[in-house]
Amino acid sequence: MINNDVIRSVRYMLNISEFKLVDIVKLAGGEVTQAEMNAYIKKEDEPGFEECGQKVMSDFLNGLIYFKRGKDETRPPLAPELPTNNVVLKKLRVAFELKDDDIISFLENSGFKVSKTELSAFFRKEGHVNYRPVGDQFLRNFLKGLTAKLRGTTK
């Protein structure tokens, strides 16, 4: 999944403006202009579309954690990570304080079945014998289910 899709999904999920997206990136110490953010949230076929870089996406995910949970000044800042689908899933899980059962429920509501064992493989470190990469379809269904839950369109 491209970074822009994740940013657009989170923006819709939380019903926030582009201005707030810029603020979220800045919470993690990142730098992005309003014009750049506008280009990131456009669809691929729209004029002015720009692909969101790895650094901005990493700052966005860390900033989202600070935005949702607050920033503890006594702790060191979150380390930037290359935003793979697994990292996106992990960071969203932390930001929204989700448990395994929550994630499984979101996925079932969006028509995607997964067991706890399969889910735990996504949260393992890369290189671990049971590590499994998160696919685009899985991440899309997770975002769809989380959005439905947060916007109140599910049971």
PyMOL commands that set and color helices and strands:
alter all, ss='L'
color gray80, all
select helices_A, chain A and resi 3-14+18-27+34-40+54-69+85-95+100-109+116-122+136-150
alter helices_A, ss='H'
color red, helices_A
deselect
rebuild
show_as cartoon
